[in-house]
């Protein structure tokens, strides 16, 4: 159901024709994630006396709150079958910041070998901005279709960087370098969709989002002896298919239900898993998922609407690959949101709260020879966000 310009451009560009004249929206989202990482290594798991006693502990990530801006503009000239749209959509991808564990209470965060059993500090930060630009056309009174090209910019930081082969310079054991600075990568994709008004009450829509194909991230980092090494990693966004039904049972009530399929299993950076021959990690090993959700917008006064929604998504991270996903624990499944839209001097002022309920997964530590008996890694997370936006039709 086509409720706002931002959501319409993001999910189904065919919805642009539902807005007449000009529609402008701007918003900011305060994103507050919570992450924790636990690990256990039983005594002698790595050989006699390694370690001499069972090590186990939990560390909570430093909480990096972020502000994500966004804007959208639709122009549908009076009497024209064509509507034009552009948006800037900022997305917080993933991020953790677990400090190095020096008292060996959380083994995965102890220094890299030979001084520990883990990775040391684990920090990641992935951010993404897309700029969909396109048009839609009213083909018949009931049917519209739309298309967007989607330039994109992403930024990635990973400490340490296991996607690059470990080095030995300055150490008696191989170790991973750190991709500690934010590296940029530019990408490109496209979206297409259709929207059909079955009758005055029911509408349906479907959309296809291509992968967003990015160039490689690049870093140039020094080892312990000061020698620089070039590192690179490719990570695209998955293709997805979405479909939905909108129901308007009365003038003041709008109901929407949709389903989306995400193709992580065929996406660079996510599809492969395990170790390459040079000791680098091949990828995150995510699986394809479905997400389903629904929401209701209710007019409660002449200038006031309330919105509630729920979404469930599959977990793309198999528990057995928890170890490889410590920098990217995208594991929440249940999401609840609610908000209010208030008309003030011709502007729509909206405030929305979103909560992703806590979820956790557990799997073994993994070496080049496979899962390590007597070890476990657990990632847990929940999220909150608050969005404040303004919109105006003119």
C-alpha positions in Angstrom: 0.0 0.0 0.0 1.4 3.4 -1.0 1.4 5.5 2.2 4.5 7.7 1.8 7.0 8.8 -0.7 10.0 7.4 1.1 8.6 3.9 1.4 7.2 3.9 -2.1 10.5 4.8 -3.8 12.4 2.4 -1.6 10.2 -0.7 -2.2 8.0 -0.2 -5.3 8.6 2.7 -7.6 5.3 2.1 -9.3 3.7 3.8 -6.3 4.9 7.2 -7.4 1.8 7.7 -9.5 -0.4 7.5 -6.4 0.9 11.0 -5.4 -0.4 14.0 -7.2 1.5 17.2 -7.7 4.7 17.3 -5.6 5.5 15.3 -2.5 8.5 16.1 -0.4 9.7 14.2 2.7 12.8 14.4 4.9 13.6 12.4 8.0 16.3 11.5 10.5 16.6 8.1 12.3 18.5 7.7 15.6 19.7 4.1 15.6 20.7 2.4 18.9 22.0 -1.2 18.7 22.9 -3.5 21.5 25.3 -6.4 20.9 27.1 -9.0 23.0 29.7 -11.6 22.3 30.3 -14.7 24.5 32.8 -17.5 24.0 34.0 -20.6 25.7 37.2 -22.7 25.3 37.4 -25.8 27.4 40.6 -26.8 29.0 42.9 -28.6 26.6 40.7 -27.8 23.6 43.8 -26.7 21.5 46.0 -29.5 22.9 47.5 -30.5 26.3 47.5 -27.5 28.6 46.1 -25.2 25.9 44.4 -23.7 27.8 45.2 -25.1 31.2 41.6 -24.2 32.4 38.3 -23.5 30.9 37.9 -19.9 29.7 34.5 -18.4 29.3 33.0 -14.9 29.3 30.7 -12.3 27.8 31.5 -8.8 26.4 29.0 -6.1 25.5 29.8 -4.0 22.5 30.4 -0.3 22.8 27.2 1.3 21.7 27.7 3.4 18.7 24.5 5.3 18.2 24.1 6.7 14.7 21.9 9.2 12.9 20.7 8.2 9.4 19.2 11.0 7.3 16.9 10.5 4.4 14.8 12.4 1.9 12.4 11.7 -1.0 10.7 13.8 -3.7 8.0 12.8 -6.1 6.8 15.0 -9.0 3.6 14.0 -10.7 2.5 16.8 -13.1 -1.2 17.5 -13.2 -2.9 15.6 -16.1 0.3 13.6 -16.9 0.5 9.8 -16.8 4.1 10.0 -15.7 5.5 10.6 -12.3 9.2 11.2 -11.4 11.0 10.4 -8.2 14.4 10.7 -6.4 15.4 9.8 -2.9 18.4 9.5 -0.7 18.1 6.5 1.6 20.7 5.9 4.4 21.0 2.5 5.9 23.0 1.3 8.9 24.2 -2.1 7.8 26.0 -3.6 10.8 28.6 -2.8 13.4 30.2 -4.0 16.6 33.0 -2.8 18.9 34.3 -5.4 21.3 37.5 -4.3 23.2 40.5 -6.7 23.4 40.2 -9.0 26.4 43.5 -9.0 28.3 42.5 -11.1 31.4 41.5 -14.1 29.3 37.9 -14.1 30.5 36.5 -14.0 27.0 38.8 -16.1 24.8 37.6 -15.0 21.3 38.7 -11.4 22.3 42.1 -12.4 23.6 45.1 -11.4 21.4 45.9 -13.3 18.2 48.3 -16.2 18.5 50.8 -16.7 20.0 49.7 -14.4 22.8 46.1 -15.6 23.0 43.3 -17.7 21.4 41.2 -15.1 19.6 41.2 -12.0 17.4 41.9 -9.3 19.9 39.6 -6.3 19.5 36.8 -6.9 17.0 35.3 -3.8 15.4 33.2 -3.4 12.3 31.2 -0.6 10.7 29.3 -0.9 7.5 27.2 1.9 6.2 25.2 2.3 3.0 23.5 5.2 1.1 21.4 4.6 -2.0 20.0 7.2 -4.4 17.2 5.7 -6.4 16.2 7.9 -9.4 13.4 7.0 -11.8 9.9 7.4 -13.1 6.6 5.6 -13.1 3.7 5.6 -15.5 -0.1 5.2 -15.1 -0.7 2.6 -17.8 -4.4 2.3 -17.2 -6.8 3.7 -14.6 -5.8 0.7 -12.3 -2.3 -0.3 -13.4 0.9 1.5 -13.0 4.6 0.5 -13.4 7.8 2.1 -12.3 11.5 1.9 -12.6 14.6 3.3 -10.8 18.3 3.3 -11.3 20.1 3.0 -8.0 23.6 4.5 -7.6 25.0 3.6 -4.1 27.9 4.3 -1.8 29.0 2.0 1.0 31.7 2.3 3.6 33.4 -0.6 5.5 35.7 -1.0 8.4 36.7 -4.4 9.8 39.2 -5.0 12.7 40.9 -7.5 12.2 40.4 -8.2 8.5 40.1 -12.0 8.1 39.1 -11.7 4.4 42.8 -11.1 3.7 45.5 -13.8 4.0 47.3 -13.7 7.4 50.9 -12.6 7.5 53.8 -13.7 9.7 56.2 -10.7 9.6 57.2 -9.7 13.2 55.5 -12.7 14.8 56.1 -16.4 15.4 52.5 -17.1 14.3 50.3 -15.9 11.4 48.0 -13.0 12.2 45.4 -11.0 10.4 45.9 -7.3 9.6 43.3 -4.7 10.4 41.2 -2.8 7.9 40.8 0.0 10.5 39.9 2.9 8.2 36.5 3.4 6.5 37.0 2.3 2.9 34.5 3.5 0.3 33.0 1.5 -2.6 30.6 2.7 -5.3 27.8 0.5 -6.7 24.9 0.4 -9.0 21.6 -1.5 -9.3 18.0 -1.0 -10.5 14.5 -1.6 -9.2 11.2 -2.2 -11.1 7.7 -2.7 -9.9 4.0 -2.7 -10.7 0.9 -1.6 -8.8 -2.7 -2.7 -9.5 -5.8 -1.3 -8.0 -8.2 -4.3 -8.0 -11.2 -2.3 -6.7 -11.8 0.6 -4.3 -10.8 -1.6 -1.3 -8.0 -3.8 -2.5 -4.7 -3.1 -4.3 -1.7 -5.4 -5.0 1.9 -4.7 -5.9 5.1 -6.5 -6.8 8.7 -5.4 -7.3 12.1 -6.7 -8.2 15.3 -5.2 -6.9 18.5 -6.2 -8.7 21.7 -6.8 -6.8 23.6 -3.6 -6.1 27.0 -4.5 -7.6 29.8 -2.7 -5.8 33.4 -2.2 -6.6 35.9 -3.7 -4.2 36.8 -2.1 -0.9 40.5 -1.4 -0.7 42.9 -0.9 2.2 46.7 -0.5 2.4 47.8 -1.6 5.9 51.2 -2.1 7.6 52.2 -5.3 9.3 54.2 -5.4 12.6 57.5 -4.6 10.8 55.9 -1.6 8.9 55.6 -3.3 5.5 52.4 -2.3 3.7 50.0 -4.9 2.4 47.2 -4.3 -0.1 43.8 -5.8 1.0 40.5 -5.9 -0.8 37.0 -7.3 -0.3 33.8 -7.3 -2.4 30.4 -7.2 -0.8 27.2 -6.6 -2.8 23.6 -6.1 -1.8 21.4 -9.1 -2.6 18.6 -9.1 -5.2 15.2 -9.3 -3.7 11.6 -9.8 -4.7 8.7 -8.2 -2.9 4.9 -8.5 -3.1 2.1 -7.0 -1.1 -1.6 -6.4 -0.6 -3.2 -3.1 0.5 -6.7 -3.0 2.0 -8.7 0.1 2.6 -11.8 -1.1 4.4 -12.9 2.5 5.3 -11.8 6.0 4.6 -9.7 6.3 7.7 -8.2 2.8 7.8 -5.4 1.4 5.6 -3.9 -2.1 6.1 -0.9 -3.4 4.3 0.7 -6.9 4.2 3.8 -7.9 2.3 6.4 -10.6 1.8 10.0 -10.2 0.7 12.7 -12.7 -0.5 16.4 -11.9 -0.1 18.9 -13.8 -2.1 22.0 -13.8 0.1 23.1 -17.2 -1.0 24.2 -15.9 -4.4 25.6 -12.5 -3.3 29.3 -11.7 -3.3 30.6 -11.4 0.3 27.7 -13.3 1.8 27.5 -16.5 -0.3 30.8 -18.2 0.4 32.0 -19.4 3.8 35.1 -21.1 5.4 38.7 -20.6 4.7 40.5 -20.2 1.4 43.8 -22.0 0.7 45.8 -18.9 1.8 44.0 -18.8 5.2 41.7 -15.9 4.4 38.0 -16.2 5.2 35.8 -16.6 2.1 32.7 -14.8 3.4 29.9 -14.7 5.9 28.0 -17.8 4.7 24.5 -16.3 4.8 21.4 -18.1 3.6 18.4 -16.9 1.7 15.5 -15.6 3.8 11.9 -14.5 3.6 10.5 -11.6 5.6 6.8 -11.0 6.1 5.1 -8.2 7.8 2.0 -6.1 8.1 0.8 -2.8 9.4 -2.3 -0.6 10.0 -2.7 3.2 9.6 -5.7 4.6 11.4 -7.1 8.1 11.3 -8.1 8.9 14.8 -8.8 12.6 14.3 -9.0 15.1 11.4 -5.3 15.8 11.7 -4.0 12.7 13.4 -3.1 9.2 12.3 -1.5 6.4 14.3 0.5 3.5 12.7 1.4 0.1 14.1 3.3 -2.6 12.4 5.0 -6.0 12.9 7.7 -7.8 10.8 9.2 -11.2 11.0 12.3 -12.2 9.0 14.3 -15.4 8.8 17.8 -15.4 10.2 20.3 -15.3 7.4 23.2 -16.4 9.7 23.3 -20.2 10.2 24.2 -21.0 13.9 27.1 -23.2 12.8 28.7 -20.0 11.2 28.3 -17.8 14.3 32.1 -17.7 14.5 32.5 -16.1 11.0 29.8 -13.6 11.7 31.1 -12.0 14.9 31.6 -8.7 13.0 28.1 -8.9 11.4 25.5 -10.5 13.7 22.4 -9.6 11.7 20.2 -12.1 13.6 17.1 -10.3 14.9 13.9 -11.7 13.6 10.9 -10.1 15.4 10.3 -6.4 14.9 7.6 -4.1 16.3 7.0 -0.5 15.4 4.5 2.2 16.1 4.1 5.9 15.5 1.9 9.0 15.0 1.5 11.4 12.0 0.2 14.8 13.0 -0.8 17.5 10.5 0.8 20.9 11.5 0.4 24.0 9.2 0.2 21.8 6.1 3.1 19.6 7.1 2.9 16.0 8.1 5.0 15.5 11.2 5.7 11.9 12.0 7.4 10.2 14.9 8.0 6.4 14.8 9.6 4.0 17.2 11.0 0.7 16.2 12.2 -2.3 18.3 13.9 -5.4 17.2 13.6 -8.1 19.9 16.7 -9.8 21.2 17.9 -13.0 19.5 21.0 -15.0 19.9 22.8 -17.8 18.0 25.6 -20.2 19.1 28.2 -22.2 17.2 31.7 -23.6 17.5 35.0 -21.8 16.8 36.2 -22.9 13.4 39.8 -23.5 12.2 41.0 -24.5 8.8 40.4 -28.1 9.8 36.8 -27.5 10.8 34.8 -27.0 14.0 36.9 -27.1 17.1 35.5 -29.5 19.8 35.1 -27.9 23.3 34.6 -24.4 22.0 31.6 -22.2 21.5 30.8 -18.6 20.3 27.5 -16.8 21.0 26.3 -13.6 19.5 23.2 -11.7 20.9 21.6 -8.5 19.8 18.6 -6.2 19.9 17.9 -2.8 18.4 15.9 0.4 18.9 15.4 3.3 16.6 13.5 6.6 16.6 12.6 8.4 13.4 11.3 11.9 13.2 10.2 13.2 9.8 8.5 16.0 7.9 6.4 15.6 4.7 4.4 18.0 2.6 2.3 17.8 -0.6 2.1 20.9 -2.7 
